[in-house]
Amino acid sequence: MRTRAPGVAWRAFLALGLVALVVCALLPAGSARLVVSLVLAVAAAGAIGLGSRSNAPAYARPWYAILAAQALFVAGDAVRGGREVLDVAVGASPYLADVPALAGRVALVVALALLVRERARGRGSLVLADAAIAAVWLGVLAWLFLVEPYAPGGPASPIERLVPILYPLVGALGLAFAGSLVLGRGPRSLPLYLVGAASAVFAVCDTLYAASALAGTFYAGHPATYGWLAAYALLGAAALHPSMAERGGTRGGAPIRFTRRRVAPVAAATLFAPAILVVQYLRGEPAHLPVVVVGSIALFALVLVRLDGLVRAASFVREKLDRTLGREEVLARSAATLVAATDRRGIYDAALEAARALTEGASELGGVRIALGNVDEMVVVAATGPEAEGSEGNKILSRDLPLAARGALLQRRSISVERSASPWLSGRSRADAPAGEYYFVPLATHERMRGVILSSTGSALEEGVRRGLDSLATQVAYALERTDLTEDLHRRRSEERFESLVQNASDAIAILEADGGIRYVSPSYEQVLGLKPESVAGKRVFDLVHPDDAERARAFFERVVASPGVSPSLELRMRRADGAYRHVELIANNLLSDPNVQGVVANSRDITKRKEAEEKLAYRAFHDGLTDLPNRALLMDRLDHALTGRTARRDSVAVLFFDLDRFKVLNDSLGHEAGDALLVEVGKRLKASLRPEDTVARLGGDEFVVLLEDVEGMGQVVYVAERVIKLFEAPFVLEGREVYISASIGISIGGPGGDSPTDLLRNADIAMYRAKSNGAASYEIFDAAMGAQALLQLEKQTDVRRAVERREFVVFYQPKVELSSGALHGFEALVRWAHPERGIVSPGEFIPLAEESDLIVRIGRFVLEESCRQAKVWRDRYGAHAPAVGVNLSARQFRDPNLARIVGAALEETGLDPNALLLEVTESAMMDDAESSGARLRELKALGVRIAIDDFGTGYSSLAYLQHFPLDMLKIDRSFVTELGRDPKGTAIIEAVSSLGHLLEMQVLAEGVETTDQLARLRDLGCELGQGYYWSRPLPQEEAEELIAKSFGTANGG
């Protein structure tokens, strides 16, 4: 541990310096005097080094700068003395000693500036600016009136003139800083006076030296050299003084106000130039304008710095005032909230909110806690903030706090503690503890310590914030005391009401001994259990419990007796006086330690009706509401149990998954009530035909599952499947009519270590769809190939769905041509998949997959909107004669009741003329529900679009709907065009369709034209339009537009 220099050392060194100074004055010029002066200079450097080390100043940088300055002074004196003793020729540089001497003075100025800044913390820039203004004044005055008058007779070299000039200039700056250090506001110590005195001596002696050097009259033993030695002694004594270790500044600095003293430097600076000129005029001297101008410029710059500092200071004061007013507002608001709080949680929340507001975000990195208890142990009851979150219930023990914190809390004083001193509060080690502090504010009233408000911050809190937290703590403490008084009053009233409530409560209340003996029962016991109070006195409560529940009741009671303060509940059955059992909810509270009760209070409530309702709900949760068969949840549970039981046996389970063929048609035609009646009858037939141990479940809709357990062979499963199919051979009578329906069954088999219940159900579902594809009223047994095919199908559907989401589909356009002239008539929009890896994918690969889900609707809507947009572009470019575009509607799209609205929205958004859009619908889609189709076609026609029947001849080919449906075009299927020239019947059909279309004023188009012979025959048969590879394959949009340009010429304006 370092020991500070004793207080006598600085006096001894100062006396030694005085002695050395006298000795130098008495000795003649020569080596003896040089040795004495160098010894004093080196001793001063040693004293500065010793004082800086032994006193260990809190702010050491200025003293290190002083040490460096003294070392440079020693070097300068050694060079200068050596030249004098050795009588070096004038040819050598006479100012070689001035280089280290001037460097030392600059280091001293730096040290002074650091001391000024430290001493005026918070306003150091203003003080330095004031000192700089004074330095400019002093420097110019020294030059004009002390140095310049002697300059004409001095050296002629610019360098030799410049070096001496630097001495008074640096000295003036040092003198200004020294004056600010000694005369400025704030605490001062003797070392500061000594350093200031040394700086003043340097300034005076440097001016004398400069004047002599410029006049050429400087000599060994000049008075300036004795002044320098005195300054060395002052610096050494200052470093040895013990008070140099103290820090000169105060927290935050003193408040800065706009006083005359603050404005004086600025006013003085403005008078610089006129004052100099007036003095020179009165003395009859010529004006030194360059010096005055340079000084004025320097002062102007410093004045700007000074004014900027004053403005910043004013802003700081205003911000500080705003923060103070904000804290007062927070405290006023918290006082009102605390008064209005009706419980402890309200008090805690108000206190936390106010504390967070007072700390102005300084606690954001840590948090705020409220802990209640005595000084030795407190428990956190509320907390907020990242570090404090989740700390509720944690204990704060005084033994874990620093000694100073424990003493302050015992005296009910607030105190701040470095976070590293109590790292356990942040949940970290001392090495990892974050920077900042914990601020403990006692919650104390009337000499009683209730707890603390603990704020953890990333930096030290301002004094105003600390005072605000102290005031808040007082408010919270009184609010908690008021709550204690209120709770005590309520407690007394509650005790008075307790007996009345027990006597009149609807629940049965009993007070039990620790062994379960009944000491007291309320009158309501007779209402709940039919037992009179006197009939149960002396019995144990376990005598009234159902034998199956007695063991649970004993374990429950033992837990209650062992755990005071908790109120667990238990549902059990208790015997009534008539021997019947009722379901009861029992809530027990251990009050054995309460002198007013000394027992376990058991509150019993009859929940028989609730239990019966729960049982009904549980039954409904596992059974189908329509057929009363087990539902999916119960089926999966039984299937899971069946598979689990197979592990010990070699038999298997079988799942038969089936639905009703064409059930939707029946449901739509006869109505939903008839459909529901059919499902009920199916359930009855299935239950009547299967074994009691077999499970028949309805999954929803028309899907049923039969679960067979203990299956010994596949023959047994096939027998059951054939029997189920045979059940549907007899008709079902619905609303007085006989209805025939069939079922398609999928079968999956499971055994020990096999598939899960979900897998078995899925496999049976896959097999059922295979059975449906083979025809109605059949069954299929699942095999691995089916699973692989289903998985492949699922993957393909997933790829198509991703393609829709990624907008990978594009529209191609296949031309429609007039057969008579070969002119372009229109286009049919055809969707293609622009696969990122496979390129363009034909619709045959993805359309069937899309039709199995809603994807076909999304793809169709995309094609409709994109086609309308492109047709609008072509109309704008090529005019009204641009070709129309035909768009195919899938069966799902056509059945959508909102189809007309969707088409209308596409036309409106794109601005396309409805006449330029042709909607193509297959005749099978139209005839699925002819009545609804007619209404939907008329809605579309009302929009102004044209309608074509696609693939004509492959479906119903009813002439009646051709007359009643609003159609504009018939498209003959390609299968008939392919047979032209081969089958006379096909040729006759095309001729008849063409004639019929013309009679009904419809256009007729032949699809799939690929040869010249087909073209010629179609012309002869009266067909007017064609489409096929003979003219063009489907084209991308760019190539289709090139074809339009060739057919109709350049675009409008192009």
ABEGO torsion letter per residue (X at the ends): XBBBBBAAAAAAAAAAAAAAAAAAAABBBEAAAAAAAAAAAAAAAAAAAAAAAAAGBABAAAAAAAAAAAAAAAAAAAAAAAAAAAGBBAABBAAAAAAAAAAAAAAAAAAAAAAAAAAABGAAAAAAAAAAAAAAAAAAAAAAAAAAAAAAABBABAAAAAAAAAAAAAAAAAAAAAAAAAABBEBBBAAAAAAAAAAAAAAAAAAAAAAAAAAGABBBGBAAAAAAAAAAAAAAAAAABAAAABBABBBGEBBBBBBAAAAAAAAAAAAAAAAAAAAAAAAGBBBBAAAAAAAAAAAAAAAAAAAAAAAAAAAAAAAAAAAAAAAAAAAAAAAAAAAABABAAAAAAAAAAAAAAAAGGAAAABEBBBBBEBAABBBBABBBEAAABGABGBBBBAAABBAAAAAAAAAGBBBBBBAAABAAAAGBBAAABBBEBBBBBBBBBGGBBAEBBBBBBABBBBAAAAAAAAAAAAAAAAAAAAAAAAAAAAAAAAAAAAAAAAAABABBBBBBBAAGBBABBBAAAAAAAGBBAAAABGBBAAAABBAAAAAAAAAAAAAAAABBGBBBBBBBBBBBAAGBBBBBBBBBBBAAABAAAGBBBBBBBBAAAAAAAAAAAAAAAABBAAAGBBBAAAAAAAAAAAAAAAAABABBBBBBBBBBBGAAAAAAAAEAAAAAAAAAAAAAAAAAABBAABBBBBAEEABBBBBBBGBABAAAAAAAAAAAAAAAABBBBBGGBBBBBBBBBBBBBBBBGBBBAAAAAAAAAAAAAAAAAAEBGBBBBBBAAAAAAAAAAAAAAAAAAAAAAAGABBBBBBBBBBAAAGBBABBBBBBBBBBAAAEBBBAAAAAAAAAABAAAAAAAAAAAAAAAAAAAAAAAAAEAABBBBBBBBBAAAAABAAAAAAAAAAAAAAGBBAAABBBBBBAAAAAABAAAAAAAAAAAAAAGBBBBBBGBGABAGBAAAAAABBBABBBBBAAAAAABGABAAAAAAAAAAAAAAAAAGBBBBBBGBABAAAAAAAAAAGBABBBEAAABBBBBAAAAAAAAAAAAEBBBGX
